[in-house]
Amino acid sequence: MIALNDKTALLFDAGNQTARLVTYDGESLDPIYKWLNCDLVDTIRLDRHHIIFVDDEGLWKDQDTGFRITYNNRTVKFVGSGLLVGDMMGNTAPIKLNFSDLDIEVIVYERPEA
């Protein structure tokens, strides 16, 4: 198990189709808005101790890239970028997961022509 400090998050970057560690202190949503390129965020619970911030309007935007994340037999999908953080009763906490058990897949969606 890898336990990162409470200022470390995992950014799923749809523009670059990559995942990388970033520094996030949990004090403000402003960095999340910038990383996710959005004005409104929602959360997806990955497990009891981790959430992923996503663009709440991702499906309505002209985005064709997203991610499928699987961990401990739970799979979540979202369009656009996302930010995985540790969660302890609503507060940012260290990420505590086995990265070898984290399956990250980039999804490119085909949009029907209008």
Buried (B, 14 or more C-beta within 10 A) or exposed (E): EEEBEBBBBBBBBBEEEEBEEEEBEBEEEEBBBEBBBBEEBBBBEBEEBBBBBBBBBBEEEEBEBBBEBBBEEEEBBBBBBBBBBBBEEEEBBBBBBEEEEBEBEBBEEEEEEE
